[in-house]
Amino acid sequence: MTEKARPSRLQRELSAAIMELIRSERLAPGTRLAEVALAERLQVSRTPVRAALKLLASRKLVRAGARRGYFVADTAPVPHKAPPRLSPDDTDRLFLAIARDRRAGRLADEVSERDLMQRYDATRPVVQRVLTRLAEVAAVQRKPGHGWRFQPIIADAQARDESYRYRILIEPAGLLEPGFRLDPAWTADMRRRHQEMLAMPWSDTASIALYEMNAAFHEGLAAASGNRYLLVAVQQQNRLRRFGNYDWTFGHQRVIVNCREHLAILDQLEAGQHEAAAALLRRHLEGAAKLKRRSKAT
């Protein structure tokens, strides 16, 4: 009898990352797991993604389609998300310090756990938790063998302006796609997360949860467009913008404005007013672009 081959470390890591995406984005049973989109999101080729999906299918965590592809299984666990923590801990503080140093160019493209432990006087478990969280959002990637590699970021004013102009071109257009369809579960989750953000006391480390909520909002709208290329484009922009936006410098009042603008867009979409929603989204992005330009000019 031949012994069944054990999954490789990469298969295990990608499998865990895919399951985390299913959980964090609350993908409904039957949602297709596109290899191209997953490969782009996880910054790997399609071959290891396919192997990871096959492993998950063997464990009945996803299901293989009758003809091709993989889908979220009926039994896939989607636990209720806990509300954001109200007090910062060592992990949040290190997370924010790395984001600031990376944005400022003070961190090299490649680092080791020991580098980060020495630089920030942090314990290995804290560094490992932060790197795991960064890997889950595709901000870092483990190098083969040893060390970690940061993903590219938007680091200068011109690139930032180009990013916003690009987003203004494509994101409102996504709301007008003929296949646009909101997932009611996603919409309810977005409303809950925005209401929690409005209610929670503001702190520096709350900026991390704010950015991830914002990224999920814009990616969710792109996913609802039904246009796979639009979704990949928005996901790429969110990866590039991540470190530049973790450190929120615009105060709590702007957080309130941001959340209310998002909720107003959802209101229009649920009312079937896609043209109005697209106009609100365009205005929202234009306002954010102006805010960024003013903050860099002062």
C-alpha positions in Angstrom: 0.0 0.0 0.0 1.4 3.4 -0.9 1.4 6.1 1.6 -0.7 9.1 0.7 1.5 12.2 0.0 1.4 14.8 2.6 0.4 18.3 1.6 3.3 20.7 1.1 3.8 23.7 3.4 2.7 26.0 0.5 -0.5 23.9 0.0 -1.3 24.2 3.7 -0.6 27.9 3.9 -2.7 28.6 0.7 -5.5 26.4 2.0 -5.6 28.4 5.2 -5.5 31.7 3.3 -8.4 30.6 1.1 -10.5 29.5 4.0 -9.8 32.9 5.7 -11.0 34.7 2.6 -14.2 32.6 2.6 -14.7 33.5 6.3 -13.7 37.2 6.2 -15.7 38.0 3.1 -18.6 35.7 4.2 -18.9 34.1 0.8 -22.2 32.3 0.4 -22.4 28.6 -0.2 -22.2 27.9 -4.0 -19.9 31.0 -4.7 -17.4 30.1 -7.4 -13.8 30.3 -6.2 -12.0 31.6 -9.3 -8.4 30.4 -9.6 -7.3 33.6 -11.4 -8.8 35.9 -8.8 -7.4 33.8 -5.9 -3.9 33.7 -7.5 -3.9 37.4 -7.9 -5.1 38.0 -4.3 -2.6 35.6 -2.8 0.3 36.6 -5.1 1.0 33.1 -6.4 0.5 31.3 -9.7 -2.6 29.4 -10.5 -1.0 25.9 -10.1 -0.5 26.1 -6.3 -3.9 27.6 -5.9 -5.4 24.7 -7.8 -3.5 22.3 -5.6 -4.8 24.1 -2.4 -8.4 24.0 -3.7 -8.0 20.3 -4.4 -6.8 19.7 -0.9 -9.7 21.7 0.6 -12.1 19.7 -1.6 -10.7 16.4 -0.3 -11.5 17.7 3.2 -15.0 18.8 2.1 -14.3 22.4 2.9 -15.0 23.4 -0.7 -16.6 21.4 -3.4 -15.5 20.6 -6.9 -18.0 21.5 -9.7 -19.5 18.9 -12.0 -17.5 20.2 -15.0 -14.8 22.5 -13.7 -13.8 24.8 -10.9 -14.4 24.9 -7.2 -17.2 26.4 -5.1 -17.8 27.4 -1.4 -19.2 24.3 0.3 -22.5 24.3 2.1 -20.6 23.3 5.2 -17.9 25.9 5.0 -17.6 27.6 8.4 -18.5 31.3 8.5 -18.3 32.3 12.2 -19.7 35.5 13.5 -17.1 38.2 13.5 -16.3 39.7 16.8 -16.5 43.5 16.9 -13.1 45.4 16.6 -11.1 45.5 19.8 -11.4 48.8 21.6 -8.0 48.8 23.2 -4.7 48.4 21.3 -2.4 45.6 22.2 1.3 44.8 21.3 0.2 43.2 18.0 -1.7 46.3 16.9 1.1 48.7 17.9 3.7 46.6 16.0 1.3 46.3 13.0 1.0 50.1 12.8 4.8 50.8 13.4 5.7 48.5 10.5 3.1 50.2 8.3 4.5 53.6 9.1 8.1 52.6 8.5 7.3 50.8 5.3 5.4 53.8 4.0 8.3 56.1 4.9 10.9 53.8 3.2 12.6 52.9 6.5 12.1 49.1 6.0 13.8 47.1 3.3 11.8 45.1 0.8 12.9 41.8 2.5 13.1 41.2 6.2 13.4 38.3 8.6 11.5 37.7 11.9 14.8 38.4 13.8 15.2 41.7 11.9 11.8 42.8 13.1 12.3 41.5 16.6 15.5 43.5 17.0 14.2 46.7 15.3 11.0 46.9 17.3 12.1 45.1 20.5 9.3 42.7 20.1 8.9 39.0 21.0 8.8 36.3 18.3 5.2 35.4 18.9 4.1 39.0 18.5 6.2 39.3 15.3 4.8 36.1 14.0 1.2 37.2 14.6 1.7 40.4 12.8 3.4 38.7 9.8 0.5 36.2 9.7 -2.0 39.0 9.6 -0.1 40.9 6.9 0.2 37.7 4.8 -3.6 37.2 5.1 -4.2 40.5 3.4 -1.3 39.9 0.9 0.8 42.7 2.2 3.8 40.3 2.7 4.7 37.0 1.2 6.9 34.3 2.8 10.1 33.7 0.8 11.0 30.1 -0.1 13.1 28.9 2.8 13.6 31.9 4.9 12.4 35.5 5.4 9.5 37.6 4.2 9.1 40.0 1.2 6.9 43.1 1.3 4.6 43.7 -1.6 4.9 46.9 -3.6 3.2 50.0 -2.3 2.0 53.4 -3.6 4.8 55.6 -2.2 4.7 59.0 -3.9 2.2 61.8 -4.6 2.1 61.3 -8.3 1.4 57.5 -8.0 -1.3 58.3 -5.4 -3.0 60.7 -7.7 -2.9 58.3 -10.6 -4.4 55.6 -8.3 -7.3 57.7 -7.4 -7.9 58.8 -11.0 -7.9 55.1 -12.0 -10.3 54.2 -9.3 -12.6 57.1 -10.2 -12.7 55.7 -13.8 -13.5 52.1 -12.9 -15.2 51.8 -9.6 -18.4 53.9 -10.3 -18.6 52.2 -13.7 -18.8 48.8 -11.9 -22.1 49.8 -10.2 -23.6 50.2 -13.7 -22.5 46.7 -15.0 -25.5 44.7 -16.4 -24.7 41.8 -14.1 -24.5 43.8 -10.9 -26.1 42.0 -7.9 -25.7 42.8 -4.2 -25.3 39.9 -1.9 -27.8 40.6 1.0 -25.6 38.9 3.5 -22.6 41.0 2.5 -24.7 44.2 2.6 -25.9 43.4 6.1 -22.3 42.6 7.3 -21.1 45.9 5.8 -23.8 47.9 7.5 -23.0 46.2 10.8 -19.2 46.9 10.5 -19.8 50.5 9.6 -22.2 51.0 12.5 -19.6 49.4 14.9 -16.9 51.7 13.5 -19.1 54.8 14.1 -19.8 53.7 17.6 -16.3 52.7 18.8 -13.9 55.1 20.5 -11.2 56.3 18.2 -7.5 55.3 18.7 -4.5 55.2 16.4 -4.7 51.5 16.0 -8.3 51.6 15.0 -7.0 52.9 11.6 -6.1 49.3 10.8 -9.7 48.0 11.2 -10.9 51.2 9.3 -8.8 50.5 6.3 -9.7 46.8 6.2 -13.4 47.7 6.4 -13.0 50.2 3.6 -11.1 47.8 1.4 -13.8 45.1 2.0 -16.4 47.7 1.0 -14.8 48.6 -2.3 -13.9 45.0 -3.1 -17.4 43.9 -2.3 -18.9 46.4 -4.7 -16.5 45.3 -7.4 -17.4 41.6 -6.8 -21.1 42.5 -7.0 -20.4 44.0 -10.5 -20.1 40.5 -11.8 -17.0 41.6 -13.8 -14.0 39.5 -12.8 -11.5 42.0 -14.2 -12.9 44.8 -12.3 -12.6 42.8 -9.1 -9.0 42.0 -9.7 -8.2 45.6 -10.4 -9.8 46.8 -7.2 -8.0 44.1 -5.2 -4.7 45.1 -6.7 -5.3 48.8 -5.8 -6.2 47.8 -2.2 -2.9 45.9 -1.9 -0.9 48.8 -3.2 -2.6 51.3 -0.9 -2.6 49.2 2.3 0.5 50.5 4.1 -0.1 54.1 3.0 -3.6 54.0 4.6 -3.1 52.0 7.8 -2.0 55.2 9.5 -5.1 57.4 9.5 -4.2 61.1 10.1 -7.6 62.8 9.3 -9.3 62.5 12.7 -12.5 60.9 13.9 -14.8 63.3 12.2 -13.5 62.2 8.8 -14.1 58.6 9.8 -17.8 59.5 10.4 -18.0 61.2 7.0 -16.4 58.1 5.3 -18.8 55.7 7.0 -21.9 57.7 6.2 -20.9 58.1 2.6 -20.5 54.3 2.3 -23.9 53.7 3.9 -25.5 56.3 1.5 -24.1 54.4 -1.5 -25.6 51.1 -0.1 -28.9 52.9 0.4 -29.1 53.9 -3.2 -28.0 50.4 -4.5 -30.7 48.7 -2.3 -33.2 51.1 -3.7 -32.2 50.1 -7.3 -30.8 53.6 -8.0 -27.5 52.6 -9.6 -26.9 55.8 -11.4 -27.3 57.8 -8.1 -25.1 55.3 -6.3 -22.4 55.6 -9.0 -22.5 59.4 -8.7 -22.1 59.1 -4.9 -19.2 56.7 -5.2 -17.4 59.0 -7.7 -17.9 62.0 -5.3 -16.7 59.9 -2.4 -13.4 59.0 -4.3 -12.9 62.5 -5.5 -13.3 63.8 -1.9 -10.8 61.2 -0.6 -8.3 62.2 -3.4 -8.5 65.9 -2.5 -8.1 65.1 1.2 -4.9 63.1 0.5 -3.5 66.0 -1.7 -4.2 68.6 1.0 -2.6 66.4 3.7 0.6 66.0 1.7 0.8 69.7 0.8 0.8 70.8 4.5 
